[in-house]
Each structure stands twice: as C-alpha cells, then as structure tokens.
C-alpha cells in the first residue's frame, strides 16, 4: 500500500517521493487509483498557504500565492495538460491558460473567506477523483505508451472515500450539492473525448481536473440580493424591530429607485419579511406573492419595542449597550439569536437549486447575512448598516 501511495505522489507532484523508497514498476501503472489522496496534499497545501498569507497580505494576493504554491508542488503538470489538450483542439493554448487563471482567481476571490480553505481542499480532492477515470474511459494509445491499469473495485472504493471525504466532513450540508458539478463536468468531457476517438495520453487527466475543479468553485456561488425596506415614519431614538411601523411619505420615490436596481434581474425565488414595510416594497417591485419568511424579520426588542431608548427603565439596557451581541432585551432576543435564525434560513436556502434570489428584509438581517458570508465580523457590524431601499448583493 505504501508503494502504491508513493507511486501516486511521485507521479503527480514534483517532490522527491520516488527517492524515499524503490517503487516497484507495477505500482507505477496504478498511480491513478489514489490521485484523490494526492489531492489531500495539494489541497491542504493551498489552504495553508492561503491562511498564512492572508494574515500578512491582502486577500487577492493570498489567493495568488495559494494557486502558485500548488503549481510549484506539481510543477504545473495539470496546467501543461490543459495547454496540450487546447493545442490538440486547435485553440491557442496561451489564451486558454490566461482565461483559466483569470476565471480561477475571480471565482475563488468571490467565495466566502470563512469556507475558502475547506473549499480548496474539497474541490481539489473531488475533482482529482473525477478526472482519474480518464484511464478507465479513454482508449490507450495504440503505440503502447501512456498505459495504466484500470481501477479495481477496491481502488475505486478507496478513491471514492478519499475524494468525497473532505466535502462531507469539513463543509456544511449547504455545499454538498456542489459536488455534482465536477462529476457532471468530467463525465461530459470524458464522453465528448470518447466520441471523438480521443486516445488517452499523459496530461489529459490534468486538463479534465482543472476544468472540473473550476466548475466546482463556480457552483459554490449563489447570488442573493438583500433589499432593505424604505425609510420609516418613526421618531428618532425610538426602539423598533418586530413592530409593524408605517413608512415615510417618500415611499414611492425611494421604492422606484430600488426597483431601478433590480428590474432587469430574473429571480429564481423571492422572499420577504412578514412585516409590512418589507411586503410593501416587494409588492411595489412586482413580487406580491413573495414567500413570507419569519426568520428574516428584524431583531425582536421585546418589551422595549416602540419606546424611546432614553425612556426605557430596564436595568438590562446598560448591559445591552455594552454587549448587544449576547444580552437580550426583556422579552426579546439577542443579536446572536437573530444571527442564528438568519443563518438557519440561508443554510436551507443554499440547498435549493437557485442562482438568483431576492430577499426583502431589514438592516439587521442583512448584517447577519454578511457575517454568515464571512464579509463582516459581528463586532462592529453596525458601522456597515446598508441604507434604506438599498440592494446588497452577497455571493454564497
């Protein structure tokens, strides 16, 4: 088994694994069996470089360093495969590589940073597993070169475990559906190459891996448009959250500006807070039947609702000012409670096959969603509260 593992690592990386032990020749024909295990090494290496670099440099630079680290470990083996396959297809390989790296960088850059290291590991392992079936599906070269043994049932099971484990063990259920992207992509590529009588040669699997991995990252995105209600007719200093308060006289003017921002977007699903200030804006924007979702309502201030903060006699008020994240207003909820219910809703939403979703809601709801997406931290989040009638786009 050790020889088998070393053979795979020696074949798919530029590191001197082959010098650690004399690897039998028969193991070198089975290198594809455990390619997904190599993905643990390259994926974890990417994740570690990203985590460490992001402490010292900007997010984009950390991403570039992580991508460069994997290329260094593999000596650009997969990228060379993409270049070779492009040339065979009559496409300028330089342009293909430039487009690939741009898409890879942009796609990774837009993923939630809180999940990015785990997505790197999962995408690497699963996509390598999918691409490893090149030797089983594509015909070998007629001259006898680039021949590898087809997988046995045992090695398929082992490769499957190594390929899917990171996705299932490190990421929440909302991301599991993303695993279908590299499976579908690699299947389509293999079928297309087979129909064109393409014979397998070293590098094909690398090209299939890179394209499958890219679709994994693309599939991990969902674009959610959080739309805050328009301004309300409430006196300054009054505490309101769950209360159904009236809107300002400028509603139509503000709502028309909101509509202008979203009128050309086709939404797969539309939700609204049950509070009338959100329902009214959703209706104005053309969604009178938007699904009402109580988990995206504003914070419940309990007994403090519709009182001026200066008039509240509750002794907890001073504690709340100092720790509004954990302290609950009398009869209400804390911001941690609110963040949990918003996270619960978004987690369920991520499991749905929607690409564009509109959510008419509240400032606090949007801030909790931004925290969930890794865009903000709970501490100090109110410095970023969106304006009335604004549209906040979050990719999840």
C-alpha positions as a Python dict, from the first residue, in 0.01 Angstrom:
ca = {
    (1, 'X'): (0, 0, 0),
    (2, 'X'): (287, 238, 85),
    (3, 'X'): (445, 174, -255),
    (4, 'X'): (109, 242, -415),
    (5, 'X'): (76, 577, -233),
    (6, 'X'): (435, 682, -305),
    (7, 'X'): (392, 599, -672),
    (8, 'X'): (89, 829, -695),
    (9, 'X'): (264, 1113, -512),
    (10, 'X'): (581, 1074, -720),
    (11, 'X'): (382, 1079, -1044),
    (12, 'X'): (154, 1373, -970),
    (13, 'X'): (391, 1604, -782),
    (14, 'X'): (740, 1738, -844),
    (15, 'X'): (855, 1648, -494),
    (16, 'X'): (1110, 1365, -444),
    (17, 'X'): (869, 1099, -315),
    (18, 'X'): (1020, 848, -557),
    (19, 'X'): (1354, 874, -378),
    (20, 'X'): (1213, 773, -41),
    (21, 'X'): (1181, 412, -148),
    (22, 'X'): (1238, 195, -453),
    (23, 'X'): (892, 180, -609),
    (24, 'X'): (804, -142, -798),
    (25, 'X'): (720, -98, -1165),
    (26, 'X'): (371, -244, -1128),
    (27, 'X'): (279, 31, -880),
    (28, 'X'): (366, 293, -1139),
    (29, 'X'): (86, 167, -1360),
    (30, 'X'): (-169, 219, -1081),
    (31, 'X'): (-94, 584, -998),
    (32, 'X'): (-446, 699, -1086),
    (33, 'X'): (-601, 481, -816),
    (34, 'X'): (-505, 719, -535),
    (35, 'X'): (-485, 1050, -719),
    (36, 'X'): (-764, 1180, -495),
    (37, 'X'): (-536, 1116, -195),
    (38, 'X'): (-273, 1335, -360),
    (39, 'X'): (-548, 1597, -365),
    (40, 'X'): (-540, 1600, 14),
    (41, 'X'): (-176, 1702, -1),
    (42, 'X'): (-206, 1965, -275),
    (43, 'X'): (-538, 2098, -147),
    (44, 'X'): (-420, 2127, 213),
    (45, 'X'): (-101, 2295, 91),
    (46, 'X'): (-309, 2554, -95),
    (47, 'X'): (-529, 2610, 210),
    (48, 'X'): (-233, 2650, 449),
    (49, 'X'): (-57, 2897, 219),
    (50, 'X'): (-381, 3095, 184),
    (51, 'X'): (-447, 3103, 561),
    (52, 'X'): (-91, 3209, 647),
    (53, 'X'): (-58, 3458, 362),
    (54, 'X'): (-396, 3621, 436),
    (55, 'X'): (-258, 3722, 776),
    (56, 'X'): (21, 3917, 609),
    (57, 'X'): (-107, 4034, 273),
    (58, 'X'): (-438, 4122, 106),
    (59, 'X'): (-697, 3859, 17),
    (60, 'X'): (-625, 3869, -361),
    (61, 'X'): (-250, 3834, -307),
    (62, 'X'): (-304, 3544, -65),
    (63, 'X'): (-513, 3369, -331),
    (64, 'X'): (-244, 3414, -595),
    (65, 'X'): (16, 3272, -359),
    (66, 'X'): (-205, 2971, -284),
    (67, 'X'): (-253, 2898, -655),
    (68, 'X'): (121, 2943, -715),
    (69, 'X'): (200, 2703, -430),
    (70, 'X'): (5, 2420, -594),
    (71, 'X'): (164, 2488, -932),
    (72, 'X'): (507, 2470, -765),
    (73, 'X'): (423, 2139, -594),
    (74, 'X'): (302, 1979, -917),
    (75, 'X'): (547, 2162, -1146),
    (76, 'X'): (244, 2281, -1341),
    (77, 'X'): (162, 1927, -1454),
    (78, 'X'): (-213, 1987, -1480),
    (79, 'X'): (-166, 2325, -1647),
    (80, 'X'): (63, 2165, -1908),
    (81, 'X'): (-210, 1911, -1973),
    (82, 'X'): (-462, 2188, -2033),
    (83, 'X'): (-217, 2357, -2267),
    (84, 'X'): (-157, 2034, -2464),
    (85, 'X'): (-526, 1948, -2491),
    (86, 'X'): (-601, 2302, -2613),
    (87, 'X'): (-339, 2270, -2885),
    (88, 'X'): (-491, 1939, -3000),
    (89, 'X'): (-830, 2107, -3021),
    (90, 'X'): (-682, 2385, -3234),
    (91, 'X'): (-722, 2652, -2967),
    (92, 'X'): (-445, 2894, -2877),
    (93, 'X'): (-305, 2743, -2557),
    (94, 'X'): (-178, 3074, -2421),
    (95, 'X'): (-524, 3227, -2440),
    (96, 'X'): (-675, 2918, -2274),
    (97, 'X'): (-431, 2937, -1985),
    (98, 'X'): (-486, 3310, -1936),
    (99, 'X'): (-865, 3266, -1937),
    (100, 'X'): (-838, 2970, -1700),
    (101, 'X'): (-624, 3156, -1444),
    (102, 'X'): (-845, 3464, -1461),
    (103, 'X'): (-1160, 3258, -1404),
    (104, 'X'): (-992, 3061, -1125),
    (105, 'X'): (-879, 3378, -947),
    (106, 'X'): (-1209, 3565, -987),
    (107, 'X'): (-1413, 3262, -878),
    (108, 'X'): (-1204, 3195, -568),
    (109, 'X'): (-1196, 3566, -481),
    (110, 'X'): (-1575, 3581, -461),
    (111, 'X'): (-1616, 3274, -239),
    (112, 'X'): (-1681, 3330, 135),
    (113, 'X'): (-1340, 3352, 302),
    (114, 'X'): (-1463, 3160, 605),
    (115, 'X'): (-1517, 2849, 390),
    (116, 'X'): (-1247, 2904, 129),
    (117, 'X'): (-972, 2680, 276),
    (118, 'X'): (-1215, 2387, 305),
    (119, 'X'): (-1347, 2450, -45),
    (120, 'X'): (-990, 2441, -178),
    (121, 'X'): (-929, 2102, -19),
    (122, 'X'): (-1267, 1959, -118),
    (123, 'X'): (-1252, 2088, -476),
    (124, 'X'): (-901, 1953, -527),
    (125, 'X'): (-974, 1605, -393),
    (126, 'X'): (-1312, 1554, -558),
    (127, 'X'): (-1204, 1690, -897),
    (128, 'X'): (-893, 1469, -899),
    (129, 'X'): (-1112, 1171, -819),
    (130, 'X'): (-1345, 1253, -1110),
    (131, 'X'): (-1059, 1312, -1354),
    (132, 'X'): (-885, 989, -1251),
    (133, 'X'): (-1137, 789, -1454),
    (134, 'X'): (-963, 906, -1772),
    (135, 'X'): (-764, 581, -1777),
    (136, 'X'): (-1083, 376, -1744),
    (137, 'X'): (-1290, 559, -2005),
    (138, 'X'): (-1046, 675, -2275),
    (139, 'X'): (-876, 426, -2502),
    (140, 'X'): (-499, 381, -2450),
    (141, 'X'): (-251, 496, -2713),
    (142, 'X'): (-210, 243, -2995),
    (143, 'X'): (169, 256, -2965),
    (144, 'X'): (156, 122, -2612),
    (145, 'X'): (272, 443, -2442),
    (146, 'X'): (92, 610, -2153),
    (147, 'X'): (-69, 282, -2048),
    (148, 'X'): (-207, 249, -1697),
    (149, 'X'): (-401, -24, -1526),
    (150, 'X'): (-775, 19, -1495),
    (151, 'X'): (-906, 51, -1141),
    (152, 'X'): (-1027, -245, -941),
    (153, 'X'): (-1341, -233, -726),
    (154, 'X'): (-1126, -193, -414),
    (155, 'X'): (-929, 102, -552),
    (156, 'X'): (-1247, 269, -678),
    (157, 'X'): (-1389, 246, -325),
    (158, 'X'): (-1067, 383, -175),
    (159, 'X'): (-1050, 665, -429),
    (160, 'X'): (-1414, 748, -366),
    (161, 'X'): (-1356, 776, 8),
    (162, 'X'): (-1052, 999, -36),
    (163, 'X'): (-1232, 1209, -298),
    (164, 'X'): (-1556, 1276, -113),
    (165, 'X'): (-1438, 1280, 250),
    (166, 'X'): (-1323, 1646, 263),
    (167, 'X'): (-1651, 1771, 115),
    (168, 'X'): (-1868, 1564, 350),
    (169, 'X'): (-1657, 1608, 665),
    (170, 'X'): (-1541, 1971, 651),
    (171, 'X'): (-1822, 2162, 480),
    (172, 'X'): (-2185, 2214, 590),
    (173, 'X'): (-2464, 2040, 404),
    (174, 'X'): (-2538, 2353, 201),
    (175, 'X'): (-2222, 2284, -2),
    (176, 'X'): (-2276, 1913, -66),
    (177, 'X'): (-2482, 1969, -380),
    (178, 'X'): (-2178, 2148, -527),
    (179, 'X'): (-2011, 1806, -553),
    (180, 'X'): (-2226, 1725, -855),
    (181, 'X'): (-2051, 1996, -1061),
    (182, 'X'): (-1716, 1817, -1115),
    (183, 'X'): (-1893, 1483, -1154),
    (184, 'X'): (-2112, 1617, -1436),
    (185, 'X'): (-1830, 1818, -1593),
    (186, 'X'): (-1579, 1532, -1601),
    (187, 'X'): (-1845, 1291, -1734),
    (188, 'X'): (-1929, 1528, -2020),
    (189, 'X'): (-1561, 1580, -2103),
    (190, 'X'): (-1488, 1206, -2098),
    (191, 'X'): (-1790, 1131, -2318),
    (192, 'X'): (-1702, 1406, -2566),
    (193, 'X'): (-1341, 1288, -2591),
    (194, 'X'): (-1451, 926, -2632),
    (195, 'X'): (-1695, 1011, -2913),
    (196, 'X'): (-1416, 1191, -3094),
    (197, 'X'): (-1196, 880, -3065),
    (198, 'X'): (-950, 1069, -2847),
    (199, 'X'): (-683, 833, -2713),
    (200, 'X'): (-551, 887, -2364),
    (201, 'X'): (-210, 1047, -2315),
    (202, 'X'): (-43, 1195, -2010),
    (203, 'X'): (-189, 1538, -1941),
    (204, 'X'): (-548, 1465, -2041),
    (205, 'X'): (-639, 1396, -1682),
    (206, 'X'): (-481, 1726, -1576),
    (207, 'X'): (-694, 1926, -1817),
    (208, 'X'): (-1008, 1743, -1708),
    (209, 'X'): (-914, 1800, -1344),
    (210, 'X'): (-866, 2177, -1385),
    (211, 'X'): (-1192, 2227, -1573),
    (212, 'X'): (-1386, 2010, -1326),
    (213, 'X'): (-1236, 2192, -1029),
    (214, 'X'): (-1325, 2530, -1179),
    (215, 'X'): (-1689, 2425, -1215),
    (216, 'X'): (-1683, 2310, -851),
    (217, 'X'): (-1588, 2662, -738),
    (218, 'X'): (-1836, 2826, -975),
    (219, 'X'): (-2116, 2603, -845),
    (220, 'X'): (-2030, 2703, -488),
    (221, 'X'): (-2167, 3052, -563),
    (222, 'X'): (-2524, 3167, -520),
    (223, 'X'): (-2609, 3532, -572),
    (224, 'X'): (-2853, 3665, -315),
    (225, 'X'): (-2992, 4018, -338),
    (226, 'X'): (-3080, 4151, 7),
    (227, 'X'): (-3312, 4450, -30),
    (228, 'X'): (-3369, 4673, 270),
    (229, 'X'): (-3710, 4834, 314),
    (230, 'X'): (-3753, 5207, 254),
    (231, 'X'): (-3741, 5467, 532),
    (232, 'X'): (-3997, 5452, 811),
    (233, 'X'): (-4214, 5714, 978),
    (234, 'X'): (-4075, 5667, 1329),
    (235, 'X'): (-3940, 5941, 1553),
    (236, 'X'): (-3562, 5939, 1608),
    (237, 'X'): (-3448, 5746, 1914),
    (238, 'X'): (-3747, 5511, 1917),
    (239, 'X'): (-3667, 5142, 1952),
    (240, 'X'): (-3840, 4937, 1684),
    (241, 'X'): (-3766, 4594, 1543),
    (242, 'X'): (-4054, 4350, 1511),
    (243, 'X'): (-4310, 4632, 1537),
    (244, 'X'): (-4508, 4693, 1218),
    (245, 'X'): (-4431, 5061, 1172),
    (246, 'X'): (-4559, 5292, 894),
    (247, 'X'): (-4342, 5405, 603),
    (248, 'X'): (-4237, 5760, 520),
    (249, 'X'): (-4430, 5972, 273),
    (250, 'X'): (-4137, 5934, 34),
    (251, 'X'): (-4207, 5561, -14),
    (252, 'X'): (-4283, 5570, -386),
    (253, 'X'): (-3984, 5788, -465),
    (254, 'X'): (-3749, 5558, -270),
    (255, 'X'): (-3912, 5237, -396),
    (256, 'X'): (-3876, 5349, -759),
    (257, 'X'): (-3501, 5385, -707),
    (258, 'X'): (-3488, 5036, -557),
    (259, 'X'): (-3687, 4891, -847),
    (260, 'X'): (-3448, 5052, -1096),
    (261, 'X'): (-3162, 4849, -945),
    (262, 'X'): (-3331, 4508, -980),
    (263, 'X'): (-3582, 4540, -1266),
    (264, 'X'): (-3360, 4360, -1520),
    (265, 'X'): (-3271, 4066, -1294),
    (266, 'X'): (-3455, 3736, -1328),
    (267, 'X'): (-3502, 3588, -981),
    (268, 'X'): (-3548, 3216, -925),
    (269, 'X'): (-3707, 3282, -587),
    (270, 'X'): (-3826, 3584, -388),
    (271, 'X'): (-3868, 3603, -11),
    (272, 'X'): (-3990, 3882, 212),
    (273, 'X'): (-4008, 3951, 582),
    (274, 'X'): (-4371, 3931, 701),
    (275, 'X'): (-4350, 4290, 829),
    (276, 'X'): (-4549, 4531, 611),
    (277, 'X'): (-4254, 4761, 537),
    (278, 'X'): (-4085, 4474, 351),
    (279, 'X'): (-4401, 4327, 198),
    (280, 'X'): (-4500, 4667, 57),
    (281, 'X'): (-4162, 4714, -114),
    (282, 'X'): (-4170, 4359, -253),
    (283, 'X'): (-4518, 4424, -394),
    (284, 'X'): (-4411, 4756, -548),
    (285, 'X'): (-4117, 4580, -717),
    (286, 'X'): (-4351, 4327, -877),
    (287, 'X'): (-4350, 4041, -625),
    (288, 'X'): (-4688, 4050, -447),
    (289, 'X'): (-4670, 3673, -390),
    (290, 'X'): (-4319, 3667, -243),
    (291, 'X'): (-4285, 3394, 18),
    (292, 'X'): (-4303, 3535, 369),
    (293, 'X'): (-4021, 3405, 590),
    (294, 'X'): (-4028, 3490, 965),
    (295, 'X'): (-3659, 3407, 1013),
    (296, 'X'): (-3557, 3718, 817),
    (297, 'X'): (-3753, 3959, 1038),
    (298, 'X'): (-3574, 4237, 1226),
    (299, 'X'): (-3448, 4191, 1582),
    (300, 'X'): (-3718, 4133, 1844),
    (301, 'X'): (-3670, 4403, 2108),
    (302, 'X'): (-3944, 4252, 2326),
    (303, 'X'): (-4072, 4491, 2593),
    (304, 'X'): (-3858, 4773, 2457),
    (305, 'X'): (-4048, 4791, 2129),
    (306, 'X'): (-4175, 5140, 2036),
    (307, 'X'): (-4024, 5302, 2344),
    (308, 'X'): (-3764, 5575, 2325),
    (309, 'X'): (-3429, 5436, 2433),
    (310, 'X'): (-3398, 5728, 2678),
    (311, 'X'): (-3728, 5626, 2842),
    (312, 'X'): (-3653, 5255, 2886),
    (313, 'X'): (-3628, 5172, 3257),
    (314, 'X'): (-3498, 4817, 3218),
    (315, 'X'): (-3173, 4771, 3416),
    (316, 'X'): (-3052, 4543, 3135),
    (317, 'X'): (-3031, 4838, 2897),
    (318, 'X'): (-2685, 4943, 3016),
    (319, 'X'): (-2564, 4582, 2990),
    (320, 'X'): (-2712, 4564, 2641),
    (321, 'X'): (-2528, 4878, 2534),
    (322, 'X'): (-2202, 4710, 2642),
    (323, 'X'): (-2282, 4367, 2499),
    (324, 'X'): (-2566, 4386, 2248),
    (325, 'X'): (-2447, 4064, 2083),
    (326, 'X'): (-2529, 3840, 2381),
    (327, 'X'): (-2762, 4037, 2612),
    (328, 'X'): (-3135, 4006, 2536),
    (329, 'X'): (-3386, 4288, 2577),
    (330, 'X'): (-3661, 4190, 2821),
    (331, 'X'): (-3891, 3952, 2635),
    (332, 'X'): (-3681, 3979, 2319),
    (333, 'X'): (-3376, 3820, 2157),
    (334, 'X'): (-3004, 3892, 2131),
    (335, 'X'): (-2822, 3959, 1806),
    (336, 'X'): (-2661, 3616, 1842),
    (337, 'X'): (-3015, 3471, 1843),
    (338, 'X'): (-3101, 3670, 1534),
    (339, 'X'): (-2779, 3569, 1357),
    (340, 'X'): (-2859, 3202, 1430),
    (341, 'X'): (-3207, 3217, 1275),
    (342, 'X'): (-3083, 3410, 970),
    (343, 'X'): (-2802, 3155, 929),
    (344, 'X'): (-3054, 2873, 956),
    (345, 'X'): (-3259, 3025, 675),
    (346, 'X'): (-2960, 3087, 446),
    (347, 'X'): (-2824, 2736, 510),
    (348, 'X'): (-3153, 2588, 394),
    (349, 'X'): (-3165, 2830, 101),
    (350, 'X'): (-2818, 2717, -13),
    (351, 'X'): (-2953, 2365, -54),
    (352, 'X'): (-3200, 2485, -315),
    (353, 'X'): (-3114, 2497, -688),
    (354, 'X'): (-3147, 2877, -710),
    (355, 'X'): (-2895, 3106, -877),
    (356, 'X'): (-3055, 3448, -814),
    (357, 'X'): (-3265, 3509, -505),
    (358, 'X'): (-3426, 3833, -385),
    (359, 'X'): (-3486, 3887, -14),
    (360, 'X'): (-3682, 4193, 103),
    (361, 'X'): (-3589, 4244, 465),
    (362, 'X'): (-3420, 4467, 723),
    (363, 'X'): (-3086, 4624, 807),
    (364, 'X'): (-3012, 4383, 1091),
    (365, 'X'): (-3099, 4085, 871),
    (366, 'X'): (-2858, 4199, 601),
    (367, 'X'): (-2577, 4249, 851),
    (368, 'X'): (-2630, 3896, 987),
    (369, 'X'): (-2618, 3762, 630),
    (370, 'X'): (-2289, 3945, 569),
    (371, 'X'): (-2147, 3793, 887),
    (372, 'X'): (-2261, 3450, 769),
    (373, 'X'): (-2087, 3506, 435),
    (374, 'X'): (-1762, 3598, 608),
    (375, 'X'): (-1779, 3958, 485),
    (376, 'X'): (-1811, 4112, 831),
    (377, 'X'): (-1747, 4028, 1193),
    (378, 'X'): (-2026, 4059, 1448),
    (379, 'X'): (-1822, 4310, 1646),
    (380, 'X'): (-1860, 4649, 1484),
    (381, 'X'): (-2100, 4531, 1215),
    (382, 'X'): (-2333, 4829, 1266),
    (383, 'X'): (-2072, 5053, 1109),
    (384, 'X'): (-2176, 4890, 780),
    (385, 'X'): (-2556, 4903, 801),
    (386, 'X'): (-2700, 4945, 448),
    (387, 'X'): (-2915, 5249, 364),
    (388, 'X'): (-3293, 5233, 332),
    (389, 'X'): (-3403, 5096, -4),
    (390, 'X'): (-3054, 4972, -90),
    (391, 'X'): (-2966, 4644, -263),
    (392, 'X'): (-2684, 4438, -114),
    (393, 'X'): (-2550, 4154, -333),
    (394, 'X'): (-2392, 3863, -149),
    (395, 'X'): (-2242, 3557, -316),
    (396, 'X'): (-2276, 3244, -108),
}
